[in-house]
Amino acid sequence: VLTVEREVKNLEPPEDRYLLIGEILERKGLFVDAIKSYKRSYELEPFTGLAYRIAFCYDQLQLEEHRDEWNQKV
């Protein structure tokens, strides 16, 4: 994770940086870390695509309650 963050640390705006990190982590199956990064991006610029990605990650973790919460934001 730290290597990825170093590679994209200067990417602006920060919400794009967190989105990219989240996508990379999600592809690696690191759903908890992906959720954290996606949520940082969502706090800066909430949009339905991010809510969908967060819901998807929660679904992969079989955390239906959290998944449903984020699906409502979609």
C-alpha positions in Angstrom: 0.0 0.0 0.0 2.7 2.5 0.9 4.4 2.0 -2.5 1.2 2.9 -4.3 0.7 5.9 -2.1 4.2 7.1 -2.8 3.6 6.7 -6.5 0.4 8.8 -6.5 1.1 11.1 -3.6 1.4 14.2 -5.8 -1.8 13.4 -7.8 -4.2 16.3 -7.5 -6.9 16.8 -6.6 -6.7 14.6 -3.5 -10.1 13.0 -4.1 -8.7 11.6 -7.4 -5.6 10.3 -5.5 -7.8 8.4 -3.0 -10.0 7.1 -5.7 -7.1 5.7 -7.6 -5.6 4.1 -4.5 -9.0 2.6 -3.7 -9.3 1.1 -7.2 -5.8 -0.5 -7.0 -6.5 -1.9 -3.5 -9.9 -3.3 -4.6 -8.4 -5.0 -7.6 -5.9 -6.7 -5.2 -8.7 -7.9 -3.0 -7.8 -5.6 -0.2 -11.4 -4.5 0.4 -11.1 -3.0 3.9 -8.2 -0.7 2.8 -10.1 0.1 -0.5 -13.1 1.2 1.5 -11.0 3.5 3.7 -9.5 5.1 0.6 -12.9 5.4 -1.2 -14.4 7.0 1.9 -11.7 9.6 2.0 -12.4 10.5 -1.6 -16.2 10.4 -0.9 -15.8 12.9 1.9 -14.1 15.4 -0.5 -16.4 14.8 -3.4 -19.4 12.6 -2.9 -20.8 10.9 -6.0 -22.8 7.8 -6.7 -20.0 5.9 -8.4 -18.0 6.0 -5.2 -20.9 4.9 -3.1 -21.4 2.0 -5.5 -17.7 1.0 -5.1 -17.9 1.2 -1.3 -21.1 -0.9 -1.4 -19.4 -3.5 -3.7 -16.4 -3.8 -1.3 -18.7 -4.3 1.7 -20.6 -7.0 -0.3 -17.3 -8.8 -1.0 -16.7 -8.7 2.8 -20.2 -10.1 3.3 -21.1 -7.0 5.4 -24.7 -6.6 4.1 -25.8 -3.9 6.6 -22.9 -1.6 5.5 -23.5 -2.6 1.9 -27.2 -1.6 2.1 -26.3 1.7 3.8 -24.1 2.6 0.9 -26.5 1.3 -1.7 -29.0 3.8 -0.4 -26.6 6.6 -1.5 -26.4 5.3 -5.0 
